[in-house]
Amino acid sequence: EIKRRERPQAEATLDTRGAGSLTDLHIANFLAAARGEEKLNAPIHDARTSQLLCHVANIAQATGEAIELENGRLAHASDRAASLWGREYEPGWEPVV
């Protein structure tokens, strides 16, 4: 063992790379909760809202357009914005809602 870190060191909150000990701890907690070993540290609804805002911001930046949401879905979006909202899946991997 070269280095042991019990608690995460301070990280930049604006780090957009999605890596680091805080991300690792969130993923570990999510997987443990999925296995029924722990409770989630953050409500899943809060995570969904955070991710939704990130996706919408990325679409707005890519298109240069203001993006409107209605009930968590794009409202009055251009074809370009709408094309960035979804994705194509390999056959058999399509999500079922």
C-alpha positions as CSV (number, residue, x, y, z in Angstrom):
1,E,0.0,0.0,0.0
2,I,1.5,3.3,-1.1
3,K,-1.2,5.8,0.1
4,R,-4.4,5.5,2.0
5,R,-7.0,8.2,2.0
6,E,-9.9,7.6,4.4
7,R,-11.8,10.9,3.7
8,P,-11.9,12.6,0.3
9,Q,-9.7,15.6,-0.1
10,A,-11.3,18.9,-1.1
11,E,-12.2,19.1,-4.7
12,A,-13.1,21.9,-7.0
13,T,-16.9,22.0,-7.2
14,L,-16.7,23.3,-10.8
15,D,-14.7,20.4,-12.0
16,T,-16.5,19.3,-15.2
17,R,-14.5,16.1,-15.8
18,G,-16.7,13.9,-13.6
19,A,-13.8,12.3,-11.8
20,G,-12.4,12.3,-8.3
21,S,-13.0,10.9,-4.9
22,L,-16.4,12.6,-4.5
23,T,-17.7,11.1,-7.7
24,D,-16.2,7.7,-6.7
25,L,-18.1,7.9,-3.4
26,H,-21.4,8.8,-5.1
27,I,-21.1,5.8,-7.4
28,A,-20.1,3.5,-4.6
29,N,-23.1,4.6,-2.6
30,F,-25.5,4.2,-5.6
31,L,-24.3,0.7,-6.3
32,A,-24.5,-0.3,-2.6
33,A,-28.0,1.1,-2.4
34,A,-29.0,-0.8,-5.5
35,R,-27.7,-4.0,-3.8
36,G,-29.8,-3.1,-0.7
37,E,-26.7,-2.6,1.5
38,E,-27.1,1.2,2.1
39,K,-29.5,4.0,1.8
40,L,-28.9,6.6,-0.8
41,N,-26.9,9.6,0.4
42,A,-28.9,11.9,-1.8
43,P,-32.5,11.5,-3.0
44,I,-32.7,10.1,-6.6
45,H,-35.1,12.9,-7.6
46,D,-32.4,15.5,-6.7
47,A,-29.9,13.7,-8.9
48,R,-32.4,13.5,-11.8
49,T,-33.1,17.2,-11.5
50,S,-29.3,18.0,-11.5
51,Q,-28.6,15.8,-14.5
52,L,-31.6,17.2,-16.4
53,L,-30.3,20.7,-15.9
54,C,-26.8,19.7,-17.1
55,H,-28.3,18.0,-20.3
56,V,-30.4,21.1,-21.0
57,A,-27.5,23.4,-20.5
58,N,-25.4,21.3,-22.9
59,I,-28.1,21.4,-25.5
60,A,-28.6,25.2,-25.1
61,Q,-24.8,25.7,-25.5
62,A,-24.5,23.5,-28.5
63,T,-27.5,25.1,-30.3
64,G,-27.1,28.7,-29.1
65,E,-30.9,28.6,-28.3
66,A,-32.9,29.1,-25.1
67,I,-34.4,25.8,-24.1
68,E,-37.8,25.6,-22.5
69,L,-38.9,22.6,-20.4
70,E,-42.4,21.5,-19.7
71,N,-42.8,18.6,-17.1
72,G,-39.2,17.6,-17.6
73,R,-39.4,17.4,-21.4
74,L,-38.4,19.8,-24.2
75,A,-41.1,22.3,-25.1
76,H,-41.1,24.3,-28.3
77,A,-37.7,23.0,-29.3
78,S,-36.0,23.3,-32.7
79,D,-35.2,20.2,-34.7
80,R,-31.5,20.6,-33.8
81,A,-32.3,20.8,-30.0
82,A,-34.7,17.8,-30.3
83,S,-32.1,15.8,-32.1
84,L,-29.7,16.3,-29.1
85,W,-32.4,15.3,-26.6
86,G,-32.5,11.6,-27.5
87,R,-30.2,9.0,-28.9
88,E,-30.2,5.9,-31.0
89,Y,-29.8,2.5,-29.2
90,E,-28.4,-0.7,-30.5
91,P,-31.2,-3.2,-31.1
92,G,-32.2,-4.9,-27.9
93,W,-30.8,-2.1,-25.7
94,E,-33.6,0.3,-26.0
95,P,-34.9,1.5,-22.6
96,V,-38.4,0.5,-21.8
97,V,-40.4,3.0,-19.8
